[in-house]
Amino acid sequence: MKTYRKELRFNTPHRRDFVNITTDVEHCLKESGIQEGLILVNAMHITASVFINDHESGLHHDFEVFLEKLAPEKPYHQYRHNTYEDNADAHLKRTIMGREVVVAITQGALDLGPWEQIFYGEFDGMRKKRVLVKIIGNI
């Protein structure tokens, strides 16, 4: 059994953003040399997310609209958390979108469905954040 660990770093130019990181994760898998196993990809910040879905701009817009209806950014005073920071909505959005994904590795490739891509979801951006890629398996 072999293990591999790498951190991906992000600093998005917007408060909220969706970044397709599938190629980054595939690069980690190739670098690891693991052929059969599991790959964990998780956001290491409480206001960011990693999730799997389709890479389609209309869908990303729909995510934004949906999340803003459930946890609107403003008015800031609607959240008890917002006494020192103004990011309570980002914490809630992360809870909805999830913290991590686990993907099977088969014959050295991510075992994803036909339209599945891995995304980093940022809900309180414009600062440095990390995503952990942890792979376990056999060469």
C-alpha positions, 0 to 999 in steps of 0.5 A, a space after each residue: 500500500 502506497 500513500 501520497 499527499 499534496 496541497 493545492 493552493 488557491 487565491 480566487 479573485 472573487 468572493 465566490 468562485 467555482 474552479 475546475 480542479 479535475 486536471 490538477 487532481 489527475 496530475 497528482 494521481 499521475 505523480 503518485 503512480 498509484 493504479 488502484 485505490 482511492 483519492 480524497 480531495 478536501 477543502 482545508 478551510 471552513 468557507 470553501 468546498 470540494 464537490 463533483 458536478 458538471 462543468 457547465 456555466 449555466 449550472 454554475 450560475 444556478 448554484 450561485 442563485 440557489 446558494 444565495 437564496 438559501 444563505 444570502 450574503 447580505 444583510 450582514 447583521 442577519 447572522 450572529 457569526 458576523 460580529 468580527 467577520 462578514 462571512 457567515 453565509 460562506 460557512 453555510 454555503 460550504 455546509 450545503 456544498 460539502 467538504 470533500 469528495 472521494 473518487 475510486 482509482 481504476 487502472 491509474 485513472 479517476 473513475 468518474 462518470 461521463 460528465 463528472 468533474 471535480 470543483 473547488 468552490 470558494 465562498 469567501 475568497 480573495 485570500 490564500 486557501 488550500 485543498 488536500 489531495 490524499 491518495 492511498 492504493 497500490 502501484 
